[in-house]
């Protein structure tokens, strides 16, 4: 089941086991069985993250000009008989994308998405746009989460590897405080970054706020009408 669908739910596994054994296993046991099956098929989480530097190094070897770096926590853990540094962040960008950005609008959109799994974290992404409004991925980073330090680290690398010293760009993003603080960090020898808010995120915030406020007043109005209906002869 896991090989056919890695996202199969634990509940579905429990029902499948019950279907051919007539025995209902506990949730924890089914969850551990799924994790064991994933490890057997694709390796465990620690091994997968441990292969990240090797994978990036192989990409750089076969795609000359690829820039990447690993930022460790400084802490070491025992793994298969040897001490290894614990990875905190990973960053990479491809030379084809950097070259393409030279011919694109001086605008970079940055955003993130949370990661699921054992170690969580976030994937940071920088995207450019060409003259025909087609998106070009510029740089990626695996980080421990969205905060001041991770966004500052990511934007500094973008400034160094993608933008360069001779170009001034505008960063478009949501209102995450880590991004707002990072764009204020000036790199010596580079143009300052101009920042603007993403209107899609802004519109979503306005829509959500209007929905919450409207729901509140609708609820209060309905409650007032119910009180009036229940006590028609009393002054409220």
C-alpha positions as MATLAB code, in Angstrom:
seq = 'XXXXXXXXXXXXXXXXXXXXXXXXXXXXXXXXXXXXXXXXXXXXXXXXXXXXXXXXXXXXXXXXXXXXXXXXXXXXXXXXXXXXXXXXXXXXXXXXXXXXXXXXXXXXXXXXXXXXXXXXXXXXXXXXXXXXXXXXXXXXXXXXXXXXXXXXXXXXXXXXXXXXXXXXXXXXXXXXXXXXXXXXXXXXXXXXXXXXXXXXXXXXXXXXXXXXXXXXXXXXXXXXXXXXXXXXXXXX';
ca = [
       0.000    0.000    0.000;
       2.750    2.453    0.908;
       4.671    1.695   -2.296;
       1.562    2.346   -4.401;
       0.579    5.478   -2.450;
       3.139    7.005   -0.034;
       0.448    9.407    1.234;
      -1.945    6.639    2.240;
      -3.536    7.455    5.582;
      -2.989    5.415    8.710;
      -6.752    4.930    8.964;
      -6.771    3.328    5.496;
      -3.964    0.983    6.547;
      -5.913   -0.032    9.655;
      -8.998   -0.791    7.566;
      -6.959   -2.786    5.024;
      -5.381   -4.918    7.780;
      -8.787   -5.462    9.335;
     -10.177   -6.488    5.952;
      -7.848   -9.473    5.428;
      -7.048  -10.447    9.047;
     -10.297   -9.491   10.823;
      -8.083   -7.857   13.466;
      -8.070   -4.107   14.104;
      -4.582   -2.890   15.008;
      -4.057    0.175   17.134;
      -3.302    3.502   15.488;
       0.233    3.758   16.901;
       1.199    0.313   15.640;
      -0.170    1.060   12.159;
       1.677    4.390   12.113;
       4.977    2.725   13.056;
       4.405    0.068   10.389;
       3.953    2.792    7.756;
       7.152    4.562    8.864;
       9.038    1.268    8.732;
       7.717    0.582    5.222;
       8.800    4.064    4.079;
      12.291    3.480    5.527;
      12.553    0.122    3.759;
      11.480    1.620    0.416;
      13.268    4.982    0.398;
      15.453    5.119    3.523;
      14.760    6.902    6.790;
      14.542   10.664    7.296;
      18.041   11.041    8.747;
      19.649    9.227    5.806;
      17.625   11.271    3.318;
      18.753   14.582    4.839;
      22.291   13.224    5.104;
      22.342   12.701    1.335;
      21.481   16.339    0.568;
      25.123   17.562    0.375;
      26.075   14.612   -1.877;
      23.113   15.273   -4.157;
      23.894   18.987   -4.451;
      27.563   18.226   -5.074;
      26.603   15.756   -7.830;
      24.304   18.356   -9.418;
      27.114   20.917   -9.369;
      29.489   18.363  -10.922;
      27.220   17.564  -13.854;
      25.735   21.066  -14.157;
      28.771   23.299  -13.961;
      28.100   26.670  -12.389;
      25.481   25.463   -9.924;
      25.969   27.273   -6.625;
      25.070   25.627   -3.364;
      26.005   25.696    0.286;
      25.162   23.927    3.525;
      24.809   25.672    6.864;
      25.208   23.375    9.873;
      24.186   23.832   13.475;
      27.740   23.205   14.677;
      26.468   20.163   16.565;
      27.633   16.647   15.712;
      25.799   13.343   15.952;
      26.941    9.746   15.620;
      25.787    8.160   12.367;
      26.944    4.723   11.188;
      30.070    4.797   13.308;
      31.238    8.332   12.519;
      30.486   11.805   13.826;
      28.694   14.065   11.355;
      27.612   17.697   11.491;
      23.867   18.270   11.740;
      22.537   20.170    8.737;
      20.493   23.262    9.519;
      20.001   24.808    6.070;
      20.692   24.072    2.428;
      20.707   26.478   -0.522;
      21.117   26.067   -4.271;
      20.600   27.940   -7.539;
      21.178   26.886  -11.141;
      23.377   28.861  -13.587;
      20.748   28.692  -16.354;
      18.266   30.489  -14.134;
      20.815   33.103  -13.055;
      21.679   33.803  -16.695;
      17.987   34.020  -17.631;
      17.352   36.542  -14.850;
      19.776   38.967  -16.506;
      17.181   39.340  -19.272;
      14.140   39.527  -16.974;
      12.362   42.270  -15.110;
      14.296   43.481  -12.042;
      11.679   41.946   -9.773;
      12.022   38.899   -7.515;
       9.123   37.290   -5.701;
       9.986   35.353   -2.547;
       7.719   33.002   -0.666;
       7.832   29.846    1.418;
       5.930   26.662    2.023;
       6.051   24.514    5.135;
       7.468   20.999    4.956;
       5.775   17.955    6.397;
       7.535   14.930    7.792;
       9.773   14.200   10.729;
      11.907   17.345   10.680;
       9.356   19.917    9.451;
      11.030   23.187    8.416;
      10.280   25.307    5.352;
      11.222   25.584    1.695;
      12.096   29.151    0.657;
      11.757   30.007   -3.035;
      12.795   33.006   -5.142;
      11.097   33.500   -8.511;
      11.664   35.923  -11.380;
       9.449   36.955  -14.285;
      10.392   37.456  -17.924;
       8.985   39.955  -20.410;
       6.068   37.653  -21.237;
       5.131   37.216  -17.562;
       6.430   33.645  -17.402;
       7.877   32.533  -14.070;
      11.526   31.550  -13.698;
      12.672   29.759  -10.522;
      15.855   31.412   -9.295;
      16.918   29.921   -5.957;
      15.775   27.469   -3.303;
      16.573   26.860    0.332;
      15.673   24.316    2.992;
      15.590   26.047    6.377;
      14.505   25.300    9.910;
      11.553   27.694    9.590;
      10.618   31.254    8.707;
      12.444   33.685   10.981;
      14.707   36.741   10.779;
      17.909   34.729   10.525;
      16.759   32.267    7.843;
      15.258   34.962    5.589;
      18.319   37.200    5.992;
      20.593   34.258    5.105;
      18.521   33.378    2.027;
      18.201   36.946    0.705;
      21.925   37.607    1.167;
      22.743   34.550   -0.960;
      20.241   35.645   -3.624;
      21.789   39.104   -3.650;
      25.260   37.619   -4.060;
      24.579   34.777   -6.532;
      21.546   35.902   -8.543;
      21.327   39.702   -8.487;
      24.987   40.689   -8.382;
      26.598   44.012   -7.567;
      25.532   45.937  -10.667;
      21.763   45.549  -10.495;
      19.039   47.004   -8.322;
      15.958   44.838   -7.806;
      12.594   44.932   -6.105;
      11.597   42.127   -3.741;
       7.880   41.284   -3.611;
       6.602   39.239   -0.683;
       3.954   38.894    1.973;
       4.202   40.798    5.246;
       6.250   38.239    7.167;
       8.366   40.171    9.630;
      11.461   38.099    8.842;
      11.372   39.285    5.210;
      10.687   42.900    6.178;
      13.705   42.856    8.494;
      15.938   41.042    5.989;
      15.416   43.568    3.173;
      16.666   46.291    5.518;
      20.053   44.558    5.866;
      22.462   46.326    3.541;
      25.271   44.345    1.911;
      28.470   46.306    1.399;
      29.140   46.845   -2.316;
      25.571   45.987   -3.397;
      22.575   48.150   -4.218;
      19.919   48.349   -1.488;
      16.828   46.201   -1.995;
      13.488   47.828   -2.749;
      10.561   46.020   -1.149;
       6.870   45.954   -2.048;
       3.982   43.880   -0.743;
       2.377   41.153   -2.818;
      -1.143   42.292   -3.715;
      -2.440   38.723   -3.781;
      -1.463   38.252   -0.140;
      -2.762   41.742    0.701;
      -6.116   40.999   -0.956;
      -6.329   37.680    0.912;
      -5.750   39.476    4.230;
      -8.412   42.083    3.417;
     -10.867   39.381    2.345;
     -10.218   37.326    5.489;
     -10.549   40.388    7.746;
     -13.805   41.416    6.053;
     -15.148   37.864    6.406;
     -14.338   37.733   10.137;
     -15.779   41.199   10.842;
     -18.862   40.529    8.728;
     -19.411   37.149   10.433;
     -19.164   38.812   13.843;
     -21.809   41.440   13.074;
     -24.089   38.916   11.334;
     -23.874   36.704   14.425;
     -24.635   39.645   16.720;
     -27.569   40.691   14.528;
     -29.048   37.176   14.544;
     -28.619   36.916   18.305;
     -30.333   40.285   18.826;
     -33.240   39.218   16.621;
     -33.605   35.985   18.619;
     -33.718   37.955   21.875;
     -36.352   40.305   20.450;
     -38.437   37.384   19.221;
     -38.245   35.582   22.578;
     -39.278   38.694   24.518;
     -41.615   40.667   22.259;
     -43.275   42.629   25.073;
     -40.105   43.619   26.930;
     -37.902   46.593   26.387;
     -34.390   45.592   25.416;
];
